[in-house]
């Protein structure tokens, strides 16, 4: 009868709480669940039916089972019931937290003794996670403060020190026990009011960031620092503390000065570097030193800076340039690459460049080191031509000597025989003409072999040019060609064999006349160019095909149908023996330009 009454009381008691806004569960002393309400079912993930006859230990986290056992076993000995936080295992396997309030089976106040325990469970998973996050954040904060490289000090709103980190101790010499509770211990007396104003600014929502200040070491030594002050809020958003971050700027200031000095030195080095230095970013030139501007023939930086690199390239090289820039920007360095491109004035130039991947104003860029190798290429070409001339000269000398002896005999017999056959005089005249032509060729071959200066004297090159111009003036008039001379700084003295120079000028002028069958002008310019005399002979002919420019002056190469290919070869050899050079290029406005340079003899 007593058992039935107890069960009835238990059921009545559970019915009273079944619809409570909190999880409710009735548990037997052995841990088996008798009943559970809907909220507990939703909390644990099991249905109400599944929970019946399950043991409460089945849904309790393994590490917390002993807690449940301990409290249940003590419940019978206490009139107060129990209250605890414990972990449950949700049906899907994750851990949840519950705040458990257990009622004693003996309800003394109501004179009842229940056969089962009654427990109320509140879901506190979210609160426990917040606590965990708060604890983790606090640990991170404390770790950050203690391991920060800058000094950190926590003040109350009155300016009293509450906490410092190790970097603060290292910087100012104060241990936390010594400084705690002191008001602005690192502030000089005459700056106390300023410090109070700064803290007031922060409490009112203002900002104090990286302010330069002079603070006091424990021993009184002034220390230059950069200071930032930040507010610390409580859970209600109210400012309760202030955190000051203090950075020693003495080393930083010294490093800044040193960095600036190094930057300035590097800038001066680059500006005065003898080779061109150009920076390219996003396909455009963004910097050039003076040598770079000079190399590109830019009178003003604006003629180069800001311009695309493609503006100075041959169109057929666009793909090569694009590929090279992609290689460089991917981290590859290109070294000593020969290349040809246009300058600002439209003329082409041969360079050797090294391209280095780098940064410019925090963006990927290419640093270019360029060296003009135009003269180097010309010198190498002259050496190749010289080798060819020497080889051709030796061959020519042998051929000329071998031809001369039989040629003399042929010429003599022709003269003797022509009297016997007067009716064939016309044929003998042709033979004599061709023999004389062969003699002319052998003469050129011998000159090619050894065109040394026989009588070198100091002569005014302008006078020699005038004599040649006068000599060929009539031939020019017959072809409607006008010869115009333009001398600057006459006399222009050179050490030379005048006859040989005349031969060179005659060859060049005759060639110029022949390439203008419809007439035109030949301009002859002569001027002093540093340590040399420069002579330029310009015609208005069709120019020389680009693919043939490199062959001009080579033995037996000619563009004329009746030429021997030896005239210019001899001319090159003569100028070479005079210590000079001959270069040829096409004028953009039309025609070819032959430029001769000879050592300048300055007369006292």
KOLFI-659840 format. One record per residue: residue in one letter; x, y, z of N, C-alpha, C in turn. Coordinates in pm, whole numbers, plus 50000, padded with zeros to 5 digits. Atoms other than C-alpha are relative to their C-alpha. Layout:
BEGIN
aXYZXYZXYZ ...
This chain:
BEGIN
x500844988150000500005000050000500875012450000 x499044988849992502865022550087500665002249865 x499324999050132504585015049748499085006449899 x500924994450098501465022749554499815014750024 x500164985649968501005055349737501215007749956 x498764993250043504665064149668500025002049852 x500024998750146504295057049301498995010349957 x501054990350033501125077049290500485014150028 x499454986749967502835105949462501055004149898 x498954997150099505785103349218499375004349869 x500674996750126503485103248918499335013650008 x500664986949983501535132549056501045011149998 x498934989949994504745151149126500565002549858 x499474998450136506055144348767499005007349911 x501054993550080502725154248615499995015050026 x499984985849964503065187148799501065007649923 x498874993450066506415194548629500184996249853 x499815005250137505925176448296499995011049896 x500124989250098505025208648116500805012450041 x499164988749958507575230448292500925004249886 x499124995050109509765252548063501464996250022 x498655004849971512825231948158499974984949990 x499975014650009513965196048109499774993750137 x500305007049875512565172548377500134985049973 x499835014450014513505136048429499854993550137 x500185007749876512505110348692500884987749989 x498995010650003515235085248780499874991450125 x500005009349887515205054148999501365000450070 x498725000049926517915049549263501114992649927 x498955007350072519715024949032500425007049871 x499594992250117519945051448760499104998549880 x500885001750115517185039348528499015011549993 x500914988950021515035066348377498574994849997 x501425003949994511345063448461499205008449900 x500724990950090510005093948281500885012049966 x499314987550041511265124448092499015008449923 x500934991550075509455154447957500565003549862 x499664997050138509575168047602501285008449991 x498824991350010512195194947672501304992450027 x498805008049977514635169547815500284991249878 x499855008250120513975147247515500685007949889 x499394991550103514835176047280501455003450036 x498654996749954517895184347491500974988749970 x499085011350009519345149047478499964993449863 x500085005550136518175139647124499244987149990 x500795012349998516355107747226498525003350018 x501434997949978512565104547211499654996350144 x500455003349864510585101647533499914985050018 x500145014549992509875065147455501374993350008 x498665005949997513585058047388500655001650137 x499374997249871514545073247723499504990750111 x500555008849897512245049947924500874987550015 x499205011749962514235022848098501465000949955 x498564997950022517555037847967500625003950132 x499314996149878520135042048240500585014149980 x499514986250011521075078148310501495000449970 x498555000250026524735067648291500314998149852 x499805001850143524235058347925500095013449926 x500024986950067523615094847836500905010250069 x499064991249928526185109048077501404998549940 x498635000450050529675118347955500834991050090 x499235009649918532115090948070500775006650113 x499184993749895534225115748265499155005750112 x500874993949898531175128848459499094989850068 x500905010049941529505095548551500194998850150 x499735001249856531215094548886499345011450077 x500644988649934529745128948964498554996850029 x501425003649982526175116448909499864989750110 x500055010749901526835085249116500225005550141 x499674994249869528345105249401498845008250055 x501094991449952525485130349419498744992150031 x501215008149975522725104349391500154992250129 x499795007749878524305083549665499915008550125 x500044991149884524455113849895498635006350019 x501284993249993520945125449820499144994850113 x500805005849893519365101250060500455004850136 x499464995749871521605114850335499795014950023 x500144985549989520725151150273498565004149976 x501344994550020517555170950295499985010949895 x499924988350088518785196950050499994996349852 x499885003850141518965176849726501405003349949 x498684996850055521815185149490499885009249879 x499924990950115522905209949219501424998749941 x498695001950061525685204048970499945002849849 x499854998550146526975210748618500654987249950 x499445012450053527615179548410499834999649849 x500035001750145528175168348054499184987749963 x500785011050056525775146847858500514997049859 x499685003850137526265127747535498725000149919 x501174999250087523705137747273499904987449915 x500225012050080522195110447059500934999449879 x499125000150118524315121646761501484999750035 x498625002149958527475118646970500735012350053 x499274988449949528405154647053499665002750147 x500134997449856528825167447407499165012550024 x500814988449960526285190647570500105001550151 x499904997049856526235207147912498615002450058 x501274997649930523375206848160500235004350144 x499994996049859522765224248494498904991850068 x500935009849941521135197048707499645004350143 x500534997249865518925204749013499224987650043 x500665012449958518005172049194499255001750131 x500814999449877515245168149458500214987350082 x499885011449909515665145649761498714991949995 x501205008550002513345115749762499115002650121 x500764997449878512305125250112499635014750005 x500484986249996510215156750090499425002550138 x500384998849859510105164150461498875010050018 x500984989249986508105195450413498584995249970 x501325005150037505265175650251499724986250059 x500155013049935505745144250465499924988649899 x500045010350104506395123650147501364993249991 x498765007050032508945097250064499824993849862 x500205004350137509305092649686500934988349967 x499135011350039510595059949537501015003849892 x499134995750109512275079349253500545014150025 x499454986549991514465109949215499415008749889 x500504990550100513265140649031501105010449973 x498914990650036515815162348843499545009749892 x500294989550099515505194948651501325003549930 x498774997950078518045200248369499825012049907 x499994988050087518775233848205501194999249903 x498945000550103520765234947877500925012350018 x499044989049981523895255847952501204998349905 x498915002650095525975244047652500585013149946 x499544987350057526115278847502500825008050101 x499284992549896527155294547833501394993850026 x498735006649975529885268447882501005002749887 x499124996950114531245274647531500515014350010 x499564986149981531295311847603501075000950107 x499005000049892533175305247924501354994949947 x498785005850055535655283647735500725009849907 x499424990050091536145310047466500605011650079 x499494989049917536525336647735501314996150067 x498785004849935539105315447914501164999349899 x498965001050103540985308647589500485013849958 x499634986450038540885345447492500835006850108 x499234994049889542115355347835501434994650000 x498655005950005545015330947804500805005849884 x499334994050115545805344247458500425014350031 x499704986049967545605379947586501205000850095 x498904999749904547875372547881501314995849933 x498815004450071550295353847654500515011049908 x499624989150091550265382347401500695011450077 x499444988949921550895408547669501394996550049 x498725003749940553705389247832501114997649896 x499005003150102555425379647507500135011049895 x499914989050097554895412347318501395006250006 x498684993850005558105428847202499975014550048 x500154986349950556715463147299499594999750146 x500424998949862556265474347656498515002850009 x501444997949980552625472147775499745002250148 x500374997049862551195487548091498495002350004 x501444998549980547585485248216499785009950114 x500314989749901546275516048401498524999250037 x501414997149971543085522348591499705014049947 x500384987250060541185553448492500625012050070 x499304989249929543155573848747501485000549964 x498605000050039546495564448594500894991550087 x499205008849915547585538748853500324987249925 x499555012150070549575509048725499384987750064 x500565012549952547775475648753500814988049955 x499295011650056549875453048535501025005049897 x499014997250104553035454148319500504986849943 x499425012250057554735429348088501525000450011 x498545001249988558345417748066500715010649916 x499364990050086559155441347776500015013750068 x500044987349925558085470747998501145000250102 x498915000949901560505458648267501355001849932 x498744998850072563305455148012500255014349953 x499854986650055562635489847874500215010650108 x499964989349899562115510048195500644995850132 x499285004249880563795488648464499114997050120 x500915002349888560685485448685499514985550000 x500675013049983559555451648823498545002850035 x501444997649976555775446948853499705002950146 x500254997749858555905445149231500405014050043 x499534986649963557755478449244499085011149948 x500714989350067555545497849008498494999250018 x501445001849988552085483649078499425009750101 x500654990349913549805509949225500515014249985 x499454986750018552035539349130499265007249887 x500694992050102550535567548922501025006049905 x499124995150107552315574948593501474999850043 x498625000549949555705562848725501065003149894 x498994997650104557445566948388499845013749935 x500254986850057556175602148322500775010650078 x499324988949935558345632548394498965009550060 x500944991849924556755656848637499355010849913 x500564989250081556315684648382499094995049887 x500875005650105554395660548153498804992650057 x501105007149937551885646948406498655004849946 x501274994550049549145670348288499714995149858 x500165004850137549735659747927499554985450000 x500395014149992549475622848024498544998750042 x501405000449957546185629248205499075004249885 x500814995650115544855647747899499874988849896 x500055010850097545785618447673499054988950045 x500885010549950544025593347897498545004549998 x501354994550005540995616047917499474999549856 x500385000650142540985617447537499504986249963 x500385013750033540805579447515498684996350067 x501255003349929538035576247777498805006949937 x501094992950067535985601247575499824995449855 x500175005550135536375580547256501045004649901 x498964995350091539435597647109501044989249971 x498975009550043542465580846954501395005450036 x498604996749974546055580947076500824988749936 x499325010550076548205562346822501375004949953 x498624997450043551985562346771500405014650023 x499584986449965552575595246951501434999550055 x498624999449951556235603847000500015006550138 x499964994749863557005609347368501364996950062 x498775002149925559865611447612499624995050139 x500365006049872559485588047911501244997650084 x498915000549901561555581748221500304985750042 x499535012849948563605550948306499995000550152 x499975000649853563675539248667501145008350057 x498854992349950567105555448702499955014749958 x500164986150039565795588248556500445003349859 x499534997750137567295584048207498805001949905 x501114998250097565015598247933500104989749886 x500075009950108563895573147668499005004749895 x500914996550110562435581647327499134988049966 x500925011050030559315560947264498905004749905 x501234997650075556285558247040498894993450082 x501015004849905553095554447248498624999749936 x501405001150038549575542247172499214996150123 x500855003149884546745540947429498664995049949 x501275006050043543685518347388499114997650121 x500945002749889540535514547604499734985050014 x500435013749971539535481547771498585000950055 x501414999149963535745476147800499574987850083 x500615011349932533685454548031498894994349914 x501045006750079530785432447918498875009549963 x501054990250029528495462547923500475010949904 x499484990150094530725481847685500575012350065 x499474988449929531965505747952501524999150008 x498534999549988535625516847959500364999050148 x499625002149860537125503248279501505001050022 x498554999549988540865502248208500595006149873 x499294994750116543445517047970501304992149983 x498765007350032546285498447797500905009049916 x499034991850075549375517747684501094990949943 x498935007450067551775502647430501155009549974 x498844991150003555295517247444501124993449920 x498955005650087557875511547171501255008750005 x498724993049997561525520847205500385004049857 x499704995350136562275542546901501465003949982 x498594996150013565945548246973500684991649892 x499405008750101567055518046769499345002449865 x500744997750125564315524146515500455012949932 x499564987250056565385560246471501394998849938 x498655001950055569005549846424499954991849872 x500135008150121567985522946175499385008049886 x500634991750103565755547745994501015009349936 x498964991050053568625572245963500994992249914 x499055008250075570955544345849499404995649867 x500695004250122568365531745598499935011349900 x500084988550088567895566545459501365003149936 x498664997650053571645570745425500364989749893 x499725010450099571925537145246499195002249872 x500834997450117568995545945020500575011549917 x499444988550071570565579344936501304996249929 x498755004450063573945563144872499734991449878 x500345008650112572345536744652499455008249884 x500574991550104570395563344466501105007649927 x498884992850062573565583444406500834990649913 x499235009950076575355551744294499324997049868 x500765003250122572595543344046500005011949905 x500064988150086572335579243918501325002349927 x498694997550060576085580643852500614987549938 x499505012450059576415544943726500265002249851 x499684997250142578145545343385499094992749903 x500915007350088575725519643242498575004350026 x501404996249988572045525743179499294990850099 x500805007449903569695515243461498565004749984 x501404996750026565985514143378499114990150073 x500965008549930563065501043584498714999349918 x501235002250077560075485843404498974993750093 x501105005349919556745480143582498745000149915 x501235001450081553605467243410500245004949856 x499624997450140555325470243069500385014549974 x499684985950022556155507143123501275003950075 x498784994849935559385525543204499575009650112 x500394991549887559005540843551501195007250062 x498814993049947562595551143627501174997749905 x498775001350077565855557743444501055009150060 x498934991149957569215570843556500465008449881 x499554991050106571095597143356500614992449883 x499405007950108573025570843161498924993649913 x501115005750075569715554943062499365010149906 x500574989450085568315587942934500945003049884 x499024997350106571535593842741500014988849897 x500015011450091571485558742594498805000549907 x501244999750079567885563442479499845013149923 x500054986950068568665598642345498765008050043 x501134992649945565945613042572500525013150061 x499584987249944566445650242636499315002850132 x500764998049877563785649742908499514986350049 x500485012949948562725621143141498624996249945 x501355002850048559145624643013499984993049865 x499955006850130560275611842673500164984950015 x499815014349974560975578142835499084994950110 x500805004449885559205576143173498525000049964 x501435001250027555635563943142499694993649865 x500215005750133556125550142791500124984750006 x499955014650008555505513542706501314995549935 x498765005350057558585492642632499804995949854 x500275004350137556875481142314500175011449900 x499814988750090557205516342171501405000249940 x498594999550043560945510242132500444986649938 x499655013150052560775474941987499584998649853 x500455004250132560605460641637498744991450018 x501275007249985557085446941583500204984950000 x499785014550008558445412741495500594994350130 x499425004749872560045411341844499015000650116 x500974998349892556825417942043499824987150081 x500245012649930556245381142126501224996050083 x498775003149925559895376242228500085008350127 x499964991149884559705406442458499004995550106 x501035004549906556465394242615500444987550074 x499555012649940557935359642676501145002650100 x498874997149911561145373842828499515006650129 x500494993249880559205396643066499264990250091 x500675010249919557075367243180501034991450072 x498945007949936560255347243248500605007650118 x499354992049896561785375643449499085001750120 x500944997949890558645382843654499714987150076 x500175012749930558455345643739501214996750087 x498845001849912561845349343911501304996849931 x498785003450073564365342143636500795012549963 x499124989050038567355365143579500634997049864 x499375001350132568545370643222501285008350000 x498714993349991572225379643189500665001349863 x499164997450118574285395542911499334995749869 x500775003550120571625392442642500205011049894 x499894989950106572475410242310498615002849941 x501334996450051569495429542175500095013049921 x500034988150083568545456541928498605006250010 x501304993249994565775482641968500165014549958 x500004986050040564815518241884500245009250120 x499874989549899565845549242078498875010149980 x501054989950009563645579542136500035007249865 x499894992850127564995595941818499714991249879 x500355008950110563965565641610501144991849945 x498855007750048567485552841547500134987250082 x499835012749930568325516941634501324999950075 x498795001149919570925507241892500184985550042 x499665013449953572685475041985500435000950145 x499654999949859572855467842357500214985850050 x499925012549926573735440142597499345002750134 x500744996849879571295438342888499954988250097 x500265009649894570855420543219498695004250066 x501324997049944567285418343354499824992150130 x500105006049868566635411743723498585002050054 x501324998249938563225404943886500165007250133 x499864992249878562665429644168498655006150036 x501214992849960560135452444338500275015049984 x499904985450011559455489244275498705005850052 x501184994249935557085508744501498994989150033 x500805011249949555795475544643499314991949892 x500585007750111554905461744298501114992249929 x499005007350078556685434944091500525008549884 x499394991750104559115451343850501234992849944 x498805005550064562115444743625501075010950001 x498864990950003565485461543676500884996249881 x499215002350120567385465243351501335007450008 x498674994050016571115471343320500384998549854 x499755000450144571965480842961501345006549969 x498724994750044575315486542794500005001149848 x499944997650144575735501742448501194992249942 x498915008050061577705476642239500095002949850 x499954996550141577295494641905501435000749950 x498604998750042580975504041887500734986750008 x499385013149987581955469542009499694991449878 x500405007750118579975453541726500725005149876 x499294994450115581515477741476501474995850000 x498595004049989584995469741606500184985449960 x499915014250035584345432441582499824998149851 x500245001150143582985437141231501225004649921 x498794995250066586055457541135501124989750007 x498975010349986588285430141269499734988549903 x500325010750094586405404241064500335004349857 x499704994950134586665426240755501505000549976 x498544999150010590355432040826500604986349972 x499495013650023590945394640847499724995549857 x500355003850137589105389740520500885007449900 x499174992150090591035418140358501434994749995 x498635005249998594355403940471500084986949920 x500015012750073593405369640342499855002549850 x500224996950141592095384240017501245006649938 x498814993250049595185406039986501104990449965 x498955009950028597545376540011499664991949876 x500435007550118595465357339760500145008649874 x499974990950115595225387939533501425002149950 x498604997750040598985393739536500514988349917 x499535011850075599645358139423499374999449863 x500695000550129596985359539152500535010849906 x499574988750083598115393939028501364997349938 x498675002850054601735383138991499954988949895 x500105011050095600755351038813499375004649869 x500694995250121598485370138572500855009949922 x499264989150065600855399038499500964995149891 x499005004750098603565378938320499354995349870 x500635003850128601315361238066499235011549937 x500784988750052599255392938035500905009349920 x499024991550072602355412837928500334993849864 x499695006950126603135386537667498835001249902 x501194999050085599555386937534499895014049940 x500124986250045599565424837512501025003049890 x498954997850099602865424937321499684993449866 x500325007050124601795398637067498795006049929 x501154993350063598485416837010500475012149920 x499494988050068600385448736923500774996349872 x499245004350119602655429636682499074994649890 x500865007150096599915409636518498995009349931 x501054991550057597415437936462500425006749868 x499544993750126599645452536180499894990549883 x500085009750109599495420535984498564998249951 x501405002050037595715419335987499225012950023 x500674987149981594515455235942498484998849989 x501465001350016591045442735837499334995450131 x500565004649871590635428236192500345009850115 x499594990049898591685460336372498935001650109 x501094998349904588265462936537500084989250110 x499925010849902588705429036704501225001650091 x498794997949917592235437536817499775011250102 x500324989149905590925469936976499214994550119 x500785006149889588435449237179500924991950091 x499065008049919591215425437285500855008950088 x499164990749922593435454637389499215006150117 x500834994049894590545470437585499814990350116 x500225010049894589845438237776501294996950074 x498715002249933593565433037841500285011350097 x499794988449911593755468237987499104999050123 x500915002049886590735459938197500594989950098 x499365010049913592535429138329501165006250076 x498884993049933595585451038403499495008850115 x500584991649894593345474738599499644991550121 x500395008949891591995445738801501224995050076 x498795004849933595455432038873500655011150082 x499494988749923596515466838981499255001650131 x500814999049878593625467939227500314988450095 x499655011449916594525433239348501315002350074 x498724997149935598085444139418499855011050105 x500244989449902596835475739593499304994350123 x500695006549889594515454039802500984992150086 x499025008149926597485432539895500845008450093 x499094991949917599595461240027499835014849970 x500224985850028598075496040017500595009150108 x499414991949894600525510840265500245014449952 x499744985950033601105548240283501445001649954 x498654998350054604055556440061500625013150047 x499454986949959604425592940155498975006850090 x500964994449906602475602040468500395014350037 x499784986049966602125639540523498745005550066 x501174993449940599865662640722499305008049892 x500764993550106597155673740482498645004550053 x501354995649969593935693440504499044991549918 x500895009050070591235667840420498995007749916 x500944991950077588985696040299500575003249861 x499354997250129591515704540027499954987949908 x500065012250080591645668139913498594997949947 x501395001650043587845666939901499645009949888 x500264989950105587745699039694500604995549867 x499355004650124590215684539441499184988849935 x500795011250053588145652539404498665005049946 x501294994550044584875672439379500145006849864 x499764993150127586335693739102500234989949888 x499685010250099587645662738924498744993149946 x501205007550038584215645838922498815009149970 x501104990750021582165677338877499384998349861 x500515001350137581895672838498499194987149984 x500755012550006580805636338538498655001550069 x501264997549930578185648038786499045007949916 x500874991650085576875674838547499394991549890 x500505008650108576555648638271498864991150049 x501045008749943574335627938505498985007950082 x500944991249929572415658238642500154998550152 x499725001449857574085653438983500835011950045 x499304988449945575185683239193500754995650126 x499185003449883578035679339443500085012350090 x500044988849904577615701639754500924996650116 x499075002249888580355705440016499625008950118 x500314992649877579895716640377501064996450103 x498905002649908583035719540592499845008450125 x500094992949872583055729140959501364999450068 x498744999549927586255740641126501224997549915 x498845001650088588595740440826501165008850051 x499555012750058591495732040809499804988250095 x500135012449924590875696340922501154991049958 x498735006450038594345681440921500034985350041 x499815014149971595105644340900501354995849946 x498755005850050598305624040854499604989349897 x500525009050102597765606440520500904999749877 x499495000450137598875596040175498895006249916 x501054992550068596905621739977499444992649880 x500475007250119596755600739660499074988550035 x500865011249960595315571039843498645005150050 x501284994349955592655592740016499185004649880 x500734995950121591795607339674499344987949936 x500575012050060591285571939547498744995650075 x501175003749919588895564739837498825009149967 x501094990550024586885596539782499454998749857 x500455001950139586775590839403499094987849991 x500845012150001585435555339457498615002750055 x501294997549935582705567539693499145009649919 x500784990350078581685597439478499524993949869 x500425006550124581615577039157498844990550025 x501115009049965579425551139327498725007950025 x501174991849970577135578839452499365005449872 x500544995050128576775593439101499274988949925 x500575011250077576055559138953498664995250056 x501275004849943573195551439197498885010249983 x501034990050024571345583339088499895002849850 x500084998150145570665578538714499075011549959 x500924988950030567885604638731500445013150063 x499474987849942570055630238904499695001250148 x500204997649857570085644439257501185007750057 x498924992749931572495658539512500884990250076 x499045006949912575625645039677500525010550097 x499524990649898576425662340005501234994150068 x498775004049933579935660940148500185008950123 x499814992549876580285671440512501294995650067 x498775003149927583515673440708500055008750125 x499944992649874583965683341072500914992750098 x499215006049893586095677541378499064993850101 x500845007149903584575651741613500924994450108 x499075003549892586595651041935501424998249943 x498635002550044589915634541841500044994949857 x500065005350135588795625641490499445010349902 x500634992450107587905641341158498944990949938 x501095008150053584525628941038499575005349864 x500444996450134583685629340665498784991749966 x501225007150037580145620240556499665003149855 x500384998650141579215614240191498604994149985 x501425004050003575425613240141499445001749860 x500644999150131573565605239821498484999650016 x501465000449999569875605839729499504988249917 x500375012050073569785571539572499014991550077 x500995008849935567575541939671500474994050132 x499485006049879569825532439960500474985949976 x499475013750010571305498140031499044990750072 x500885009549932569055468340111500574996150135 x499495002949864569305461640487500784987150010 x499305012849990570365425640431501385000449936 x498704999050066573345437740223500945009750069 x499174990049933574585465040458501254993850061 x498865006349933576825440740645501034994549904 x499065005850097578475428740322500805010749925 x499304989350069579575462940197501465000250044 x498574999749971583395463840174500664986650000 x499415013350005583845426440159500554997449859 x499395002750132586095413739876499024993749903 x500775005150113584325407639545498485001050017 x501444997649989580915418539676499685013349933 x500394987750068579225444039451498524999549969 x501424998850038575705456539376499865004349856 x500024995250139576705467939023500234988249906 x499905011150097576365445538719501404999049940 x498675000250062579795455638586501115002950100 x498994997149899581635460138914500854987950031 x499085011049963584585439439035499854996050146 x500115002949857583715441539404501295002650074 x498714997249935587225454639480500175014750036 x499814985649976586805492539477499795003750146 x500264996849860585175495639821500894991950092 x499095008149918587325467339954501355006950014 x498744992549997590455487239862499845012550085 x500244987749922588905518740010500014997050149 x500025003949859588225501040339501414997250050 x498645003549962591805487940343500865012550017 x499224987549992593265522540278499685007450128 x500404992749878591235538940557500474992650124 x499525007849886592135510640791501485002350023 x498564997549986595835515840720500315014250046 x499844986349950595335552640801499525001450145 x500454999749860594045543141149498585004750016 x501374995349995590475551841060498984989049980 x501085009650020587135535240992499005005449900 x501104996450090584325534940735498754992750048 x501285005949964580695529340831498975004549898 x501054996550095577625529040611498644996950061 x501385002249957573925532740692499075007349906 x501014993450082570715543040520499405011750077 x500634988349940569355577740590498494997950002 x501465001849996565715576940709499265007649890 x500654992150105564895603840450500324994949860 x499665005850129566445582940171501475001249969 x498604999850038569845574540030500904993250100 x499015006349914572995559340174500985010650051 x499024990849940575515576440403501254992050035 x498715005849966579185566440409500735009850091 x499324991549903580985579940717501434995150020 x498585003349983584785580640729500535007750120 x499364993349886586675588141050501494997549994 x498535000650003590405596141055500565007450120 x499404993049886592725606441339500255014749966 x499924985550018592655644241380501385004850047 x498704994349964596025662241377499795014950027 x500204985949965595705695041568501305007649979 x498824991950029598085721041436500175010750107 x499754989749898599765743741691499985013849937 
